[in-house]
Amino acid sequence: MSSVTPSVTSSVTSPVTSVDFHFDVMCPYAYQTSLWIREVRARTGLEINWRFFSLEEVNRIDGKKHPWEREWSYGWSMMRIGALLRRHDMDDLDRWYAIAGRALHIEGHKPHDPVVARALLDQIGLDPSLVDEAIADPTTHDEVHADHRRVIDAGGYGVPTLFFADGQCLFGPVLLDPPTGEAAVRLWDAVVAWTEFPHLYELQRPKTATDEGLIVETFRPYLEARDWVSINRGEVIEFGASAKKDQ
């Protein structure tokens, strides 16, 4: 497990000391939220347990193959690499998600390409052959599938999804500009406060045309690097004129 020491003493009063963060490397929103939760960890000592959820599977069209039925599936295979790393040390998965997420969502590279995946492992001091080892080991599939089912069984549908020690789960926060410093901690306090109200289901800000434009600009590296169509609850998300069309 990660043992990060807070860099700044925080005034946070929340009794929550750990959270399970379900993600898919493919998701640009989950990546933005991961930057925020890492900042919370740095300032409060929060323990982050990284877990998985498959957008390929939840958005799969009837009649199409499940991601695990393919020799290589973009998000599913990356998570299988992560599952193998997690067995050794949560810190290894932490570093893998950080570098793979940055490669896709900031630098516009393709961590879902096995060649790139191997190179990224090498960059963080891990054996590139772990890519092949993870795919050859069927139990890495089992671990990803179990994490995915956990979210589905809780009524979840996407990432980021957070699970708390008392069993409650929340989808989000969905954000574009992750707050830093004390602002990050204030948002964490607000998120934790939701758990006091188990029947508070949704609070959502409508997106303006300006918001949509900012989203496209922020996600441009991802849009240019992805080799898939983005889908949200069964609908293709175009992300403006620059988004790729359904192939």
N, C-alpha and C positions, 0 to 999 in steps of 0.2 A: 504494500500500500504506500501511497505517496506520503511523505513526511515533510511537507513544506512549512517552514517557519514564517509566520507573518512578518512582513517588512515594516508594517506600521501598526501601532496599537490602535484598535478600533473601538468605538463606543457601542458597537452592535450588542443588543441585549437578547437576541434570539437564542433559544436553547438548542437550535439545530446545529449540529457539528459535522454532519456528513450528508451527502446527497448522491443519488444514483442519476447519472446524466446519460440518457439514451440518445444516440446520434447515428447518422449515416454520413460518411465522408462526402457523399455526393451532394448533401444539402447545404446551400449557401447560407440559409438562415441559421441552421444549427451551428455552423462555423462561427458566425457573428456572436451567437450566444455563448459559445465555448470561450471566446476571448473575454467576455464579461465574467463568466464564472471562474476563469483562471485569475482574473484580477481580484475577485472576491476572496479566492483562496489565498492569494498573496497578502491580503490585508487582514484576514481573519483567522487563517489556519484551517478553513473549511476543508474537509476531506472529500475529494471527488472520486467516485467510483464510476468509471466509464463503462457504459453498456451499449448494446447495439439495437438497431431497428432498421428494417429493410424497406426503403421506398420502392425498390424494384418489385418486391413481393406485394406490398399493400396496394400498389397501383397496377398490378398485373391484369392484363385483359384476359377474360375467359378464353381458353383454348390455346393461349400462349404458354411457353415453358416456364416453370418456376425457375428462379435464378440459380438454385442449386442443381438444376437439371442441365445446365450449360457447363461446358468445360471451363469457361472463365466468364464470370459476371462482374460488371464494374464495381458496384457497391458491395455486393455479397462477398466477392473474393477479397476485397480490401479488408472487410470486417473479419474474415477468416484469418487473415494475417494478424489482425489485431487480437483475435482470440488466442492465438498461439503465444503472442507476446505477453498477454495478460496473465497467462498461466505462470510465467516466470516472474513477472513483476508488473504491477499496475503502472509503475513509472515508465516502463518500456512502451506500453500502450499509450500512455500520456504523450510521450515524445513522438511516437509514430503518428498519432492523430494531429499533433501540432504541425509536424513537417509536411504530412500529406495534405492536410487542410490548407496550409499556406501555399503549397505548390499549386493546388487547383484554384483556390478562391482569390489569391492575391497575385500569384506569379503567372497564372494561366497555363500551367503545365498539366500533364496527364498522369497523375499517380495511379489511375486505374489501368494503365498500361503496365504489364508485368516487368518490362525492362526498366521503366521509370520507378516502379515500386522497389525493385532491387537496389537501384541507385540511391533512393532515399534512405533505405535501411543502412546502407553503407555510410551515408552522411552522418548518421547518428550513432555510428560505431557498432552496428549490429550486423550479423551475417546475412548477406543478400540471399543466401540459399534458403533462408526461412520462408521466403515466398513460396518456393516449390514444396517445402516441407509442410506448410500450412494447407496447401491445396491437396496434397497427397494424404493428409490425415483426415478421415471422415468425421472425427469427433470435433474438429473445429467448426464444421457445419452444425453439429448438434448444439454447440454453445451459442452460436449466433441465432439459431432457430429458437432456442429457449428464451433468449433475451427478447427477441421479436414477439414471441407469443405472450410474454409477460405484459407488454404494452397493449396488445390486441385484447387480451383477457380483461384488462382494466378499462376497456372501452376507448383506448387511445387509437390514433390514426396517423400520427406523424412525429416529426422531431423539430425542435428539441422537446423531449418529455422528461420531466424530473420526478423521481420517486423519493419520498421521505420515509424516515424510519417507522412512522406509524402506519405506513401502507398507502397514504394518499399520493396521488400523482397529479401533476399539472402539465399541460401543454404550454410551452413557452418559457420565458418571455421571447416573443418574436421582435427583433429589433435590427436596426441597420447601422447604428453608430454606438457601439458598446461603450457605456460610461466607464470612466476610470476613477481612481482615488475614492474619496468618500462618497461620491455619487454612485459608484458601483455598489457600495455597501448599503446605501439607502434603497437602491432598487432591490437588493437581496432582502432587506427587511420587508419591503412591500410584497415581494413574492411570498415570503414565509408567512406574512399576515393572512394571505388567502387561505391557508390551511386552517385558520380559525373558523372559517365559514364553509363547511363542506357542501353546502348547496348553492354556493356562488359559482356559477358555471362559466360565465363569459363576460368580458369587458373588452370592447374592441374599438379601435380608432379607424374610421374610414380613411382610405388612401385617396389623396387628390391627384390630379394630373402631374403636379410638381413632384409629389412623392413617388409616383410611378417612374418619372424620369430619373430621379435620384437613385432608385433601386436599380434601374438598368445600368447606370454609370458605375455604381458600386460593384455590381455583379458582372461587369464586362469581362474580366479575366476568366471567370467561370463560364460565361456564355460562349466564349471563344474556344475554351478547352474541352467542354463537355462533348460527349459522343452519344448523347441520348436526348430525349424530349422530356422536359420537366412537366410533371403532372401533379395536380393537387386535388385530391378527392374526386378523381375521375375526369377532371377537366385539364386539357393541355394549357399550360401557362406560357404565353408568348413572350413576356418580358419586353414588350415594345417591338419596334421594327427590326432590331438587331438580333432578335431571338431566332433560333433555328426552327424551321417548319417540320412538322411530322413527316418522317421518311417512310 
